[in-house]
Amino acid sequence: MKQHQLKIYNTLSRKKEVFEALNPPFVGMYVCGPTVYGDAHLGHGRPAITFDTVNRYLKHLGYRVRYVRNITDVGHLTGDADEGEDKIAKKAKLEQLEPMEVAQQYTDSYHRDMDLLNTYKPNIEPRATGHIPEQISLVQAILNEGLAYEINGSVYFDVLKYNEQKQYGKLSGRVLDDLMSGSRELDGQGEKRNAVDFALWKNAAPEHLMKWESPWGIGFPGWHLECTAMSSKYLGKHFDIHGGGMDLMFPHHECEIAQGNACNHQDPAKYWMHNNMITINGQKMGKSLGNFITLQELFTGKHKLLDQAYSPMTIRYFILTAHYRSTLDFSNEALRAAQKGYKKIINGLRTCKKLVFLEDENIVLDENQINQIKSSIQQAYSSMDDDFNTAQAIGHLFNLLKKINSLHTGQLHPSQLGQETFNLLIETYRVFITEILGLEEEKTNNQEALLEALLQVYSEAKTARNYNKVDEIRAALKGLGIVVKDMKDKIDWAYEE
Ligand code: ZN
């Protein structure tokens, strides 16, 4: 493994800690995945890219990461405080589909978008509905500990009782007394002993679509419980990293910690990582605000707030230009700047492929240049080691890019760097861009427009009776499986049959 001192900001301790894997070289990482009842939006893009980059960097350092990201396909209700309809069942009713059809459709579209953003697939992607027996056993275990109670076929976690032994609120920094007085003013405690209690299992009304048999009658699992069941099944009772968006910190992750302590007598994860939120033109994103943008709308430009389409790699690059713990504001201006930055970075990658080392004995090594390159490389790594500071790392990569461009234009001669530094520069740049940051070249796929441009040249050559050029273009296109057709009044093309 590479010798690096990686530091991670642990939300639980509220400070940066030196990363020490529980069982190196293995790292277990669990990230809360999407609730699949709609198209993935910006709020899904950021955690996906953040934890993909964490996964990539840990792998780069030599760890063997088991990355688990779940699919929530049951139990996520529309209302807070354990009330409301199941989000997937609601959508199914609206569209007259089976709930599992809805879940499948949006799991597929989520995967499509994640592939476009060039994220690695998780090693395990468990579905909540595939883990009902595991969730029932957890409910039973928590009941056995005396930290839950059953009422009318539902089982609730007893937060007050838990708080007598452990601290509820330690992740989010909330204080139970404040939560109690805050919730007292609200109605909707329902059958719970306290409004702060949360459902582990809910009794299902007859019209409820997704339901299972349990020792407490027919019902369905609570959303928070799913993640405890799936993370402990695949990563053990105590694993390395638990991640997700900041909006999940409370109550979702707080409840996961309480559940883990209740049935496994320990915190589920050593490090808790949370990415910050995205704003749009300075405003929080929300369906009611009309600024809710899906990833597909961004990729196609089809949204009233967008001036143009932004490619998946532009979005990925944009998200990486901010530290994951900072807020990130989407605006056309910022995205256009990101598009420019991304293209500069990728042009650098293309230049790297063309550069070859040339020995010139008359040129002496330039220690100053060599030191600048080595220092930028070292700083790019230190930035990543400092809680995955991709924003700073990109800054140092731009310094390397300047050297690459100078080599390309001839301002800098490879012999000034020597073979070793020349290779180091090119290899580090390539590895950082493609393997660590996950940025790849987006080939222009506008075949029609390119062909039209070429046929225009063909037509001009024909008018000028430049038959050599005409034959040349014909031959080049034929090599690509395309035939030029000289029509009466225009030039056309077709696939060679
Ligand atoms: Zn979760």
Boltz pocket constraint, residues with backbone or C-beta under 6 A from the ligand:
constraints:
  - pocket:
      binder: B
      contacts: [[A, 31], [A, 32], [A, 33], [A, 223], [A, 224], [A, 227], [A, 252]]
      max_distance: 6.0
